[in-house]
Structures are given as structure tokens and as C-alpha cells.
Amino acid sequence: MRSFNSMLDEQMDDPEFATVFEAEIERLNAAVAVSRAREEARLTQEQLAERSGVSRVTINRIERGKLNPSMKTLSRLARAMGKQVRVSIS
């Protein structure tokens, strides 16, 4: 039986799969980052929406990984939580 990592490595050789997979990882990373930051700031989605001017529905979709937020949206959310957005290329 092959491991998950072995199968994933094989699939990543397909450029189309790799592109979709990487986009999904980015969206999920944003979801986790926004959710954790909001919880650390002890804000509800509604409170964050009021402070940032981003709708609660949009915040909810970001946190559920259903929406890949723009840098502008991430910056607005971060500022409303007293944080900054950092971009890393590795």
C-alpha cells in the first residue's frame, strides 16, 4: 500500500493538479490565519466586520475556506485586529 505522500508527490508532477492544489493550500492558509487572528483578538465575526468594513458573510466565507481573499481585504481585516499582513515567498 502506498502512502498519501507518495501519491501526492506523483500527482504534483501534473502541472494542472499542482496549480489547483497550491491555490487550495493558499486559500486554506488564509482561512486558518484569519480565524486564529480573530480569535486571538477576541472578536466575533460581526465585531470584526464592523471594525473592518468587510461583511460578516465575507469573513465567514474566508474562514471556511470558501473564498480566497485579496490582499486588500486581508489588510483591512488585519488592521481592524491591530495586526499586519506579511507576505513570504519561499
Long-range contacts (C-beta under 8 A, 24 or more apart in sequence): 23-68, 26-68, 27-65, 27-67, 27-68, 28-65, 30-62, 30-65, 30-68, 30-69, 30-74, 31-62, 31-63, 31-64, 31-65, 34-59, 34-62, 34-63, 34-69, 34-74, 34-77, 35-63, 37-77, 37-78, 37-81, 37-83, 38-63, 38-77, 38-81, 40-81, 41-81, 41-82, 41-83, 43-81, 48-77, 48-80, 48-81, 51-80, 51-81, 52-76, 52-77, 52-79, 52-80, 53-80, 54-80
